[in-house]
Amino acid sequence: MAVQGKVRVLVVDDSAVVREVLARELHKHPQIEVVGSASDPFVARDKILRYEPDVLTLDVEMPRMDGLTFLRKIMQHHPIPTIVISSVTPKGGQMAMEALALGAFDVLSKPGPAYSIGDMVSILVEQILAASRSKVGRISSKPDPVVARPPTKALARTTNRILAVGASTGGTSAIETFLRPIDAHCPPIAIVQHMPPGFTKAFAARLNNECAMEVREAVDGDLLNPGIALVAPGNWHMVLRRSGAQYKVALHQGERRHYQRPAVDELFESVAEYAGANAVGVILTGMGADGADGLKRMRDAGARTIAQDEATSVVWGMPGEAVKRGAAEFVMPLREIADKAMHLVSEGNRR
């Protein structure tokens, strides 16, 4: 029987050990009730009808029916905020991207070198609480059309400009929506998306296939040239540096910030220092406060700054905190941000 006021969670995983550990650890949180667990999607289907959980945790590699097929059915017929838990392998990374495209709330890696059980559960608890408050609807069979901008000659001349983007929960879709209208003659773009190691390479590859500019997972020392977008690799902070007249990125494994590595604040603070008024900062949907202080530092350094609005955010945590702190010069719907950002890049630091 559900406990009033608590978030009801159903754990779906074919490993009895994982089910036991997650149920035990999640039960310790005063705002969470684990109403049951299931070893495969067929058992999960019956328990969803019986217990009506608020949130699912879902393994993607299971017998009888794989997690992606099950997730597709859930999002088409009985949408429930679902947090996918996947192994950190090339296959796991690709499946995680497919899960996010199908409407998963977020993805989390199973414990390993990057995450201990304690780290994973701490992050999972925050995701569950945020997921219970999120907007989830039935998936559409057709993606919303995105109209590409014509090439902007002015951007080719602004090689000293840089665009920095940060996001978390809901960010994989938001970043794609943001990047797709931008033409190949864009300024250098640095992206931090909260994502486990092993998943960011697949994320960058997906963006590279969908967007006009070249998108790839960053390597330490990579130059940030016009027409290039670099994605911070999972478990590595990415910061901006200067190399003569060019920008480059450096990667490091310093302490987690806001439980995250990569952290948006790490990128934004370095952009404030090395690019200053030559930068445009964009903070998109995500839970928590990562990026809010860094965006404020960018604005104080003369950068132009944009936050996604609440109505179009899956979770208005990060952009909301940025707005509260006076970090966002503009607050606007997701689909208007690309055009505004490109205008600001061309305009420079004129106020």
C-alpha positions in Angstrom: 0.0 0.0 0.0 1.4 3.4 -1.0 2.5 5.8 1.6 0.8 9.2 1.2 3.1 12.0 0.0 5.9 9.7 -1.1 7.1 9.1 -4.6 6.2 5.6 -5.6 9.0 3.8 -7.5 9.1 0.5 -9.4 12.5 -1.0 -10.0 12.8 -3.1 -13.2 16.1 -5.0 -13.6 16.9 -8.6 -14.5 19.6 -8.8 -11.8 18.3 -9.8 -8.4 21.3 -8.2 -6.8 20.6 -4.8 -8.5 16.9 -5.0 -7.5 17.7 -5.7 -3.9 20.4 -3.0 -3.6 18.3 -0.3 -5.3 15.2 -1.2 -3.3 17.1 -1.2 0.0 19.0 2.1 -0.7 16.0 4.0 -2.1 13.8 2.9 0.9 16.1 4.9 3.1 15.0 8.1 1.6 12.0 9.7 3.5 10.3 10.9 0.3 10.6 7.6 -1.7 8.6 4.4 -1.4 9.7 1.4 -3.5 6.4 -0.2 -4.3 7.9 -3.3 -6.0 10.5 -4.7 -8.3 10.3 -6.7 -11.5 12.8 -9.0 -13.3 11.5 -8.3 -16.8 9.0 -6.1 -18.7 6.2 -8.7 -18.5 6.3 -8.7 -14.7 6.7 -5.0 -14.7 3.6 -4.5 -16.8 1.4 -6.3 -14.3 3.0 -4.4 -11.4 2.5 -1.0 -13.1 -1.2 -1.8 -13.4 -1.3 -3.0 -9.8 0.8 -0.4 -8.0 0.5 2.7 -10.3 4.1 3.9 -9.7 5.1 7.5 -10.2 8.5 6.7 -11.5 10.3 3.6 -13.0 13.9 2.7 -13.0 14.6 0.5 -16.1 17.5 -1.6 -17.2 17.7 -1.8 -21.0 19.2 -5.2 -21.4 16.7 -7.8 -20.2 15.3 -11.2 -21.2 12.0 -11.8 -23.0 11.6 -8.2 -24.0 14.4 -5.6 -24.1 14.1 -2.4 -22.2 13.9 -0.2 -25.3 10.9 -2.0 -26.7 9.2 -1.9 -23.3 10.0 1.9 -22.9 8.5 2.5 -26.4 5.3 0.8 -25.3 5.1 2.7 -22.0 5.6 6.1 -23.6 3.0 5.3 -26.3 0.3 3.9 -24.1 0.9 4.7 -20.4 3.6 7.4 -20.0 5.5 7.2 -16.8 8.7 9.1 -16.0 11.4 6.5 -16.5 15.1 6.6 -15.5 17.1 4.2 -17.6 20.1 2.5 -15.9 22.6 1.1 -18.4 26.0 -0.5 -18.6 28.9 1.7 -19.7 29.7 0.0 -23.0 29.5 1.2 -26.6 26.3 -0.8 -26.9 25.0 0.6 -23.6 25.8 4.2 -24.8 23.9 3.7 -28.0 20.9 2.2 -26.2 20.9 5.1 -23.8 20.7 7.5 -26.7 17.8 5.6 -28.1 16.1 5.5 -24.7 16.3 9.3 -24.4 14.9 9.7 -27.9 12.0 7.5 -26.8 11.2 9.8 -23.9 13.3 8.5 -21.0 13.6 11.1 -18.3 17.4 10.5 -17.9 20.1 7.9 -18.1 22.4 6.7 -15.3 25.3 4.3 -15.5 25.5 1.2 -13.4 28.2 1.4 -10.6 31.7 1.0 -11.8 35.0 3.0 -12.1 33.1 6.3 -12.5 30.3 5.8 -9.9 30.2 4.0 -6.7 26.9 2.6 -5.3 26.7 5.6 -3.0 27.3 8.1 -5.8 24.8 6.4 -8.1 22.1 6.2 -5.4 22.6 9.9 -4.5 22.2 10.9 -8.1 19.3 8.5 -8.6 17.4 9.9 -5.6 17.6 13.4 -7.1 16.5 12.1 -10.5 13.5 10.3 -9.0 12.3 13.3 -7.1 12.7 15.5 -10.2 11.1 13.0 -12.5 8.0 12.8 -10.2 7.5 16.5 -10.9 8.3 16.4 -14.6 6.1 16.8 -17.7 5.8 13.4 -19.5 3.5 12.8 -22.4 2.9 10.2 -25.1 5.7 10.1 -27.7 4.9 11.3 -31.2 5.7 9.1 -34.2 7.0 12.2 -36.0 9.6 14.6 -34.6 8.8 18.3 -34.7 10.2 19.9 -37.8 13.1 22.3 -37.4 13.7 24.9 -40.0 17.4 25.5 -40.8 18.7 29.0 -40.9 20.4 30.2 -44.1 24.2 30.6 -43.8 25.1 33.8 -41.9 28.1 35.5 -43.4 28.6 37.6 -40.3 29.4 34.5 -38.3 32.4 33.7 -40.5 34.0 37.0 -39.4 33.4 36.5 -35.7 36.2 34.0 -35.1 36.9 35.5 -31.7 33.4 34.7 -30.5 32.5 31.5 -28.7 29.2 29.8 -27.6 29.1 27.9 -24.3 26.1 25.6 -23.6 25.2 23.7 -20.4 22.4 21.3 -19.7 21.3 18.3 -17.7 18.0 16.4 -17.4 16.1 16.8 -20.7 19.2 18.3 -22.2 20.0 15.7 -24.9 16.9 16.6 -26.7 17.1 20.3 -25.9 20.7 20.5 -27.2 19.7 18.8 -30.4 16.8 21.2 -30.9 19.1 24.1 -30.2 21.9 23.0 -32.6 19.9 21.8 -35.6 18.8 25.3 -36.9 22.4 26.6 -36.7 24.4 26.5 -40.0 27.9 25.1 -40.5 29.4 28.6 -40.4 28.9 28.8 -36.7 31.2 30.1 -34.0 33.0 27.5 -31.9 30.6 25.8 -29.5 31.5 24.1 -26.2 28.9 21.8 -24.6 28.6 20.3 -21.2 25.7 17.8 -20.8 25.5 15.8 -17.6 26.0 12.3 -18.8 27.8 9.2 -17.6 31.1 8.2 -19.2 30.7 6.1 -22.2 27.5 7.8 -23.2 28.8 11.1 -24.4 30.6 9.7 -27.4 27.3 8.2 -28.7 25.6 11.6 -27.9 28.2 13.5 -29.9 27.9 11.1 -32.8 24.1 11.5 -32.8 24.4 15.3 -32.9 27.0 15.1 -35.7 24.6 13.1 -37.8 21.7 15.6 -37.2 23.4 19.0 -37.2 25.2 21.1 -39.9 28.4 21.7 -37.9 30.9 19.1 -36.9 30.1 17.7 -33.4 32.5 15.4 -31.6 33.4 14.3 -28.1 36.3 16.5 -26.9 39.9 15.4 -26.5 42.3 17.2 -24.2 43.9 20.0 -26.2 41.3 20.1 -29.0 41.1 23.4 -30.8 37.7 25.1 -30.8 37.5 26.4 -34.4 34.5 27.9 -36.2 32.1 25.2 -37.4 33.1 22.8 -34.5 31.1 21.8 -31.5 32.9 19.9 -28.7 31.0 17.8 -26.1 32.6 17.3 -22.7 33.3 13.6 -22.2 31.6 11.9 -19.3 33.6 11.8 -16.0 35.8 14.7 -17.2 35.5 18.4 -16.6 36.0 20.5 -19.7 37.4 24.1 -19.5 38.3 26.7 -22.0 41.9 27.9 -22.6 43.6 30.2 -25.1 46.3 29.1 -27.6 47.5 32.2 -29.2 44.6 33.7 -31.1 42.6 30.4 -30.9 40.5 28.7 -28.2 41.2 25.2 -27.1 39.8 22.9 -24.4 41.5 21.2 -21.5 40.1 18.2 -19.7 40.7 17.3 -16.0 39.2 15.1 -13.3 39.0 17.5 -10.4 36.4 17.1 -7.7 32.8 16.7 -8.7 30.7 19.9 -8.5 27.0 19.6 -7.8 27.6 15.8 -7.8 28.7 16.2 -11.5 31.7 15.6 -13.7 31.6 17.3 -16.2 30.1 20.3 -14.5 28.7 23.3 -16.3 30.2 25.7 -13.8 33.7 24.5 -14.7 33.1 25.4 -18.4 31.3 28.7 -17.8 33.8 30.0 -15.3 36.7 29.3 -17.7 34.7 31.0 -20.5 34.2 34.1 -18.4 38.0 34.2 -17.7 39.3 33.5 -21.2 36.6 34.8 -23.6 34.8 37.4 -21.4 32.6 39.7 -23.6 33.4 37.6 -26.7 31.2 34.8 -25.4 27.5 33.9 -25.4 26.3 31.5 -22.6 23.2 29.3 -22.9 21.8 27.3 -20.0 19.1 24.7 -20.8 16.8 22.3 -18.9 18.3 20.4 -16.0 17.8 19.7 -12.3 19.9 21.3 -9.6 21.9 24.6 -9.8 25.0 23.6 -11.8 25.9 26.4 -14.2 23.9 29.2 -12.5 27.0 30.8 -10.8 29.1 30.2 -13.8 26.6 31.9 -16.1 26.5 34.9 -13.7 30.3 35.1 -13.8 30.0 35.1 -17.6 27.5 37.9 -17.6 29.6 39.9 -15.1 32.5 39.5 -17.5 30.5 41.1 -20.4 29.1 37.9 -22.1 25.6 37.7 -23.4 23.5 35.1 -21.6 20.3 33.1 -22.2 18.3 30.7 -20.1 15.6 28.4 -21.3 12.2 29.3 -19.9 10.2 27.2 -17.5 7.4 26.3 -19.9 9.7 24.5 -22.3 12.1 22.9 -19.8 11.7 19.3 -18.6 13.1 20.5 -15.3 13.5 24.2 -14.6 16.2 23.7 -12.0 19.5 25.0 -13.6 17.9 27.7 -15.8 15.6 28.7 -12.9 18.5 29.1 -10.5 20.4 31.2 -13.2 17.3 33.5 -13.5 17.1 33.8 -9.7 20.7 34.9 -9.5 20.5 37.5 -12.2 22.7 35.4 -14.5 20.3 35.4 -17.5 20.0 38.5 -19.7 17.3 36.7 -21.7 14.8 34.0 -20.7 13.1 32.4 -23.7 11.4 29.3 -25.2 13.8 26.6 -26.4 13.0 27.0 -30.1 13.8 30.7 -30.1 17.2 30.3 -28.4 19.3 29.4 -31.4 18.2 32.4 -33.5 18.8 34.7 -30.5 22.2 33.2 -29.7 23.4 33.6 -33.3 22.2 37.2 -33.3 24.1 37.9 -30.1 27.2 36.3 -31.5 27.1 38.5 -34.6 26.2 41.6 -32.5 29.1 41.0 -30.1 29.1 42.8 -26.8 27.2 45.8 -27.9 24.4 46.6 -25.4 
